Structures are given as C-alpha cells and as structure tokens.
Amino acid sequence: MHDWKRSTLGADERLLPWLRNRGSLTQRIMQHCERFAVHNVRDGKASIAPDESAILQIAPKQLAWSREVFLNADDQPVVFAHSACNIRSLGSAWHSLRNLGIRPLGAVLFSHPEVIRMPLHYNALSARHPLYRRAACALSDPPNRLWARRSLFYLHNEPLLVTEVFLPEILKLRMED
C-alpha cells in the first residue's frame, strides 16, 4: 500500500497494542475511558490522496466519498480516522455509511457478518503528509510524527479504505491485552 508497511518497527512500545489489534478500535477505546464521542469533521464527496485512489481503483482526481472524524476519549481526541470509498459504493454495498453523523464507523464494520478486513499496514506520518496535518490540527504541540494504520474492508467486493492516526493522548488510556 504505497509507503505503508506491514511492520510497526520504530513505533513506541506503548502504542503497539493499539496499532496491532485487529478488533474494533472504537470498542477498545470505549473500554478504556468513561466518555467516548465521535466528532465528525467531514463527510461527503472529496478529493483523496493519489495512493488512496490507486488502492480503491478510482481514477485520479475523481471525487470519492470520504469521512473524517476524531475519536474522543474523556473529552480528548485520541484518534483521527479517515475513510474513503468509491461514491458508487454508497448506492450498494456501503449504503449504511451514508449519514453516519456522530455514530462510529466501527459499529457498522464489526457488526456486519459479511465485511472482510484485509491485513493492517502501518506508517509513521510526518508533517508533510496531509493526514498528519489534518490530525495535528487538534494538538497544541504536535510531535514530529504520528503513527497510523490502514486497512481495506470489503463488502460484496466493494472496498472501503480506513486509516486511523493515533494521537499522543491515546497513551494516557490504560491498555491491557
């Protein structure tokens, strides 16, 4: 998946349980905080990065459906999540993604028995990466890099790309494996 790798080599050891877990990230966060909320930043037609277009087999510069949210734990943003799929998929396989609002995407992905998740890929995003910049806008003192993971979900052969950028506050949540 372009610069994304199957390895978390170089990631903070405290972050590894969050990065590597293949279950619902939303559910994991909810288990480790008192108050969970989704802050919807954007939901609709949008331009996506060239590597995302290639993965989703969308023509370059063609608009896709995109959703960006912050997952908040105890009133602090802990993850910036970015999802993208072909607009035509909203009329078929991914119709349940329309108008999610403040509902978590994970509730759809992990409750549907026919959704298939592909392997996770990882990247340490620098300030040059557009997702880093959008995630870092919630931080008063952003670090030099933010770790992210991404994977494809398929429903009826229609792909949905989900990228989750982990913010420093995630390390304040107590994580047991």
C-alpha positions in Angstrom: 0.0 0.0 0.0 2.4 2.6 -1.3 4.8 3.7 1.6 2.8 1.8 4.1 4.4 -1.3 5.6 3.3 -4.5 7.4 5.7 -3.7 10.2 5.5 -1.4 13.3 9.3 -1.3 13.6 10.2 2.0 15.3 6.9 2.6 17.0 6.7 3.4 20.7 6.2 0.1 22.5 3.3 1.5 24.5 1.5 2.2 21.2 1.9 -1.3 19.8 -1.2 -2.9 21.4 -3.3 -0.1 19.8 -1.7 -0.4 16.4 -1.7 -4.2 16.1 -5.1 -5.0 17.5 -7.4 -6.1 14.6 -10.7 -5.7 16.5 -12.8 -2.6 16.7 -10.7 0.4 17.7 -13.8 2.2 18.7 -14.8 -0.7 21.1 -11.2 -0.8 22.5 -11.2 2.9 23.2 -14.7 2.7 24.8 -13.5 0.0 27.1 -10.7 2.3 28.4 -12.4 5.5 29.0 -15.5 6.9 30.8 -16.8 9.1 28.0 -16.5 8.3 24.3 -17.6 10.5 21.5 -17.2 10.9 17.7 -16.5 14.4 16.4 -17.4 14.5 12.7 -15.1 16.8 10.8 -16.1 16.0 7.2 -18.5 13.5 5.5 -19.2 13.6 1.8 -17.6 13.9 -1.7 -13.9 14.8 -1.6 -10.6 14.5 -3.3 -8.5 11.8 -1.8 -4.7 11.2 -2.0 -3.3 9.5 -5.1 -2.2 6.4 -3.3 -5.8 6.0 -1.9 -7.3 6.4 -5.3 -4.9 3.7 -6.6 -5.8 1.3 -3.8 -9.6 1.9 -4.3 -9.2 1.8 -8.1 -10.7 5.3 -8.5 -9.5 7.4 -11.4 -7.0 10.1 -10.4 -8.7 13.4 -9.5 -12.2 11.7 -9.4 -14.1 12.5 -6.3 -14.6 9.8 -3.7 -16.8 9.5 -0.6 -14.7 10.5 2.4 -15.4 10.7 6.2 -13.0 12.2 8.7 -13.6 12.1 12.4 -11.8 12.5 15.7 -12.5 9.7 18.3 -12.5 11.3 21.7 -11.9 9.6 25.0 -12.8 11.6 28.1 -13.1 14.8 26.1 -9.7 14.4 24.5 -9.0 13.4 20.8 -7.1 10.2 20.7 -7.5 9.1 17.1 -8.1 10.8 13.8 -9.9 8.5 11.4 -10.2 8.9 7.7 -12.3 6.6 5.5 -12.7 6.6 1.7 -14.6 4.6 -0.9 -15.9 4.9 -4.4 -19.1 7.1 -4.5 -21.0 4.4 -6.4 -20.5 2.0 -3.4 -22.7 4.2 -1.3 -25.6 3.2 -3.5 -24.9 -0.5 -3.0 -22.5 -2.3 -0.6 -21.6 0.6 1.7 -25.1 2.3 1.7 -25.1 2.1 5.5 -22.2 4.7 5.6 -24.5 7.5 4.4 -25.3 9.9 7.2 -23.4 8.2 10.0 -23.1 11.6 11.7 -21.6 11.0 15.2 -22.1 7.3 15.1 -18.8 5.3 14.9 -18.0 3.6 11.6 -16.7 0.6 13.7 -20.2 -0.2 14.7 -21.1 -0.8 11.0 -17.8 -2.6 10.1 -17.7 -5.0 13.0 -21.4 -5.8 13.3 -21.9 -6.8 9.6 -21.1 -10.6 9.2 -20.2 -10.2 5.5 -17.5 -7.5 6.0 -14.0 -8.8 5.4 -10.9 -7.0 6.7 -7.6 -7.2 4.9 -4.2 -7.0 6.7 -3.1 -3.9 8.6 -0.4 -1.6 7.1 1.5 1.0 9.1 3.2 4.3 8.6 4.9 6.9 10.7 3.4 10.1 9.2 5.5 13.3 9.1 4.2 16.9 8.9 4.5 16.6 5.1 1.6 14.0 5.0 -1.9 15.5 4.5 -3.4 13.2 7.1 -0.8 14.2 9.7 -1.7 17.8 9.1 -5.4 17.2 9.5 -4.9 15.1 12.6 -2.4 17.5 14.1 -4.8 20.4 14.0 -6.3 19.0 17.2 -2.9 19.1 19.0 -1.4 22.1 20.8 2.1 20.7 20.5 2.2 18.0 17.7 5.1 15.5 17.7 7.4 15.1 14.7 5.5 12.1 13.6 2.2 10.3 14.2 1.8 6.6 13.8 -1.1 5.4 11.7 -2.6 2.2 10.4 -4.8 1.5 7.5 -6.6 -1.4 6.1 -9.1 -2.3 3.4 -12.6 -3.6 4.3 -14.6 -5.4 1.6 -18.4 -5.8 1.5 -19.7 -7.6 -1.6 -16.3 -7.0 -3.4 -16.6 -3.2 -2.8 -13.5 -1.8 -1.0 -13.5 0.8 1.9 -10.1 2.2 3.0 -9.9 3.1 6.7 -6.9 5.0 8.1 -6.5 5.6 11.8 -3.9 8.2 13.0 -3.0 7.8 16.7 -2.7 10.9 18.7 -0.5 11.2 21.8 -3.4 11.2 24.2 -4.1 7.5 23.3 -1.1 6.6 25.5 -2.9 8.0 28.5 -5.6 5.3 28.2 -4.8 2.3 30.2 -4.4 -0.7 27.9 -4.5 -4.3 28.9 -4.1 -7.1 26.4 
